[in-house]
Each structure stands twice: as C-alpha cells, then as structure tokens.
C-alpha cells in the first residue's frame, strides 16, 4: 500500500490494490482509496504523496554487537593450524595423529605459515 491524498475525501490515506477477475483470469487491478473507497481509473490519476523511506527502527534500536571471542582466540582453532590436514574423508592433526574438527582447540597451536 502506498500513501496518497484522496481527491474525493481529501484524506491522507493509503491506496488499495485489488485484483479484478473475469472468471479465473486476472484482467487487471482496481485502485481505490482505503478511507472512502473512491475508485481511480488508472495509476496515472492517483495523487501519490512524495515517496520517502519509512524507517521504523533507528540505530538506537539495534542490539549491541556481541563479541564472544577476542582477536587472539578467533584464529587459534585447528582450521588455522599448520598441523591441520584435510582430505575428502577426514580432518586430522599431524602433530597428535588423531582425528579433529576444524573448530577444535589445542595448546600446541601453530598458525599456518609459521614453522615451529
């Protein structure tokens, strides 16, 4: 629905769009005033109000960004470790010779790209 100024009743109101059918075939749309029901012949005859962006919520309404991990903790998962090996069937840690998940943590983490 769009805001209009009705030419029949003069109200600041909404434009109603309703489909018009001939049997089961849609033949067009009927444009009418939501307040008084005045029917407009075409969309060119509708006195639309100036289009503006409606902001229901402001930045004050948005929740604070929650940081679960600190910057040093984000990258200390197995996925970013030099010992992490991926193949189509399993994810492994070469250092401990065991299966791991990409989000596992290890005390012996070494960032990929650094040897140690």
N, C-alpha and C positions, 0 to 999 in steps of 0.2 A: 504494500500500500504506500502511496506517495501523498505528500501534503499538497493540498490545493486550497484556493479561495473560491468557494462555490459562487457562481454567478446568479443562482436562483435564490439562495437563502443568505448569502454573504458571510457564511461562517468559515473560519479556518478549520478545515476538516480533512478527512482522508478520501482518496479516490478508491472506489471499489471496482475490481475487475472480476466479472463473472462470465464464464463461457456460455456461448449460445449454440444450441444443438439443433440439427434437423434430423430427427430420428437418432441414430447413433453416430452421426458425423458432426464434428465440430465445425461450425460455419463462421465463427468469429468470437468477439468479446464485446460485452456490454460494459461501458464505463459509466459509473454513477457516483453521486455524492453520498458519502456514508451517513450524513446527517439527515438530509431531506429526501434523498432518493432521486434527485434530478438526473436524467439520463443525457449524456453528451453524445452527439452524433459521431464524432471521431476524436482521436487523440489530439489533433491539431486545435480543437475547440476547448480543450481543458486548460483552465488558468492555473498552471503549476506555480507553487511558491518557489523561491530561489532554492536550488539544491545546495544543501550543506551537509557536512559529515556529522552524524549524530554520535557523540561519544558518551556512552553510558557510564563507563568506568574511566577513572583517571589513573595516573601513575601512583597516586597515594593508595589506591585500592588494590594494587598488585602486591602479592606476598613478597617478603624479603627473600633474597636468593640464599639458599641453604648450601653451605659448603661442608660436605661430610668429611672429605679428606683434605689434608694440607697439600701444598705443592710437592713436598718431598715424598709423601705417601702415595700419590697418584701413580707414579711411574715405578713403584717397587714391586709390581706384580710379575709373575713368571712370564707373562706375554712379552715383557720388555727386557728380559734377562738374556745374557749371552748363551746360557746353557739350555735354553728352551728350544726344543726341536719339534717340528710339526710334520706329520705325514698324513695321508688320507685316512689312516685307521686309528691313530693315537697321538696324543701330545705327551712328550717325555721330557724329563730333566736329565741331561747328560751328566751332571755333577753327582746326582744322587741315584742314578739309574733306576728311576721309578716313573710311573705314570702321574701326570699332573693336569690341572686345569689352568687355563690362561689367567684366571683371577686368583690363583694361589699365591701365598706369600712365603718368602724364605729369608732366613737370617743371613744367608751367604749370597745374596743378590748381587749381580754384577751387570751394570747397564750394557746393552748391546752396543758394540762399537769400541768397548774398552776391554783389554785383556788383563787378567789378574791371577 
